[in-house]
Amino acid sequence: MFGVKTVAHHAGLMEQMADTVGADLGDAIADHRLSAADYRTAVIRCTTCEAAGECPSWMESHAQAEEAPAYCRIHDLLERLSQTKA
């Protein structure tokens, strides 16, 4: 089981990763390309990633990137959202 701090930490990582690959999660929710339930599911997937500790250094070395690293548990979601900007 994980707590609020863990969820908040991973939500932050997810937002940073989305920004890095050019996927605006807030816009995606507002434009109905991402439901609140799918957002929550993505955060939970992020919390279960065994490589999440690598994300901060990966993002630090990639100010902008074409896609999230292959190990990212929400790679496909971020790819879809970065390609379907409204």
Secondary structure as a PSIPRED ss2 file (coil, helix, strand):
# PSIPRED VFORMAT (PSIPRED V4.0)

   1 M C   1.000  0.000  0.000
   2 F C   1.000  0.000  0.000
   3 G C   1.000  0.000  0.000
   4 V H   0.000  1.000  0.000
   5 K H   0.000  1.000  0.000
   6 T H   0.000  1.000  0.000
   7 V H   0.000  1.000  0.000
   8 A H   0.000  1.000  0.000
   9 H H   0.000  1.000  0.000
  10 H H   0.000  1.000  0.000
  11 A H   0.000  1.000  0.000
  12 G H   0.000  1.000  0.000
  13 L H   0.000  1.000  0.000
  14 M H   0.000  1.000  0.000
  15 E H   0.000  1.000  0.000
  16 Q H   0.000  1.000  0.000
  17 M H   0.000  1.000  0.000
  18 A H   0.000  1.000  0.000
  19 D H   0.000  1.000  0.000
  20 T H   0.000  1.000  0.000
  21 V H   0.000  1.000  0.000
  22 G C   1.000  0.000  0.000
  23 A C   1.000  0.000  0.000
  24 D C   1.000  0.000  0.000
  25 L H   0.000  1.000  0.000
  26 G H   0.000  1.000  0.000
  27 D H   0.000  1.000  0.000
  28 A H   0.000  1.000  0.000
  29 I H   0.000  1.000  0.000
  30 A H   0.000  1.000  0.000
  31 D C   1.000  0.000  0.000
  32 H C   1.000  0.000  0.000
  33 R C   1.000  0.000  0.000
  34 L C   1.000  0.000  0.000
  35 S C   1.000  0.000  0.000
  36 A H   0.000  1.000  0.000
  37 A H   0.000  1.000  0.000
  38 D H   0.000  1.000  0.000
  39 Y H   0.000  1.000  0.000
  40 R H   0.000  1.000  0.000
  41 T H   0.000  1.000  0.000
  42 A H   0.000  1.000  0.000
  43 V H   0.000  1.000  0.000
  44 I H   0.000  1.000  0.000
  45 R H   0.000  1.000  0.000
  46 C H   0.000  1.000  0.000
  47 T H   0.000  1.000  0.000
  48 T C   1.000  0.000  0.000
  49 C C   1.000  0.000  0.000
  50 E C   1.000  0.000  0.000
  51 A C   1.000  0.000  0.000
  52 A H   0.000  1.000  0.000
  53 G H   0.000  1.000  0.000
  54 E H   0.000  1.000  0.000
  55 C H   0.000  1.000  0.000
  56 P H   0.000  1.000  0.000
  57 S H   0.000  1.000  0.000
  58 W H   0.000  1.000  0.000
  59 M H   0.000  1.000  0.000
  60 E H   0.000  1.000  0.000
  61 S C   1.000  0.000  0.000
  62 H C   1.000  0.000  0.000
  63 A C   1.000  0.000  0.000
  64 Q C   1.000  0.000  0.000
  65 A C   1.000  0.000  0.000
  66 E C   1.000  0.000  0.000
  67 E C   1.000  0.000  0.000
  68 A C   1.000  0.000  0.000
  69 P C   1.000  0.000  0.000
  70 A C   1.000  0.000  0.000
  71 Y C   1.000  0.000  0.000
  72 C C   1.000  0.000  0.000
  73 R C   1.000  0.000  0.000
  74 I C   1.000  0.000  0.000
  75 H H   0.000  1.000  0.000
  76 D H   0.000  1.000  0.000
  77 L H   0.000  1.000  0.000
  78 L H   0.000  1.000  0.000
  79 E H   0.000  1.000  0.000
  80 R H   0.000  1.000  0.000
  81 L H   0.000  1.000  0.000
  82 S H   0.000  1.000  0.000
  83 Q H   0.000  1.000  0.000
  84 T C   1.000  0.000  0.000
  85 K C   1.000  0.000  0.000
  86 A C   1.000  0.000  0.000
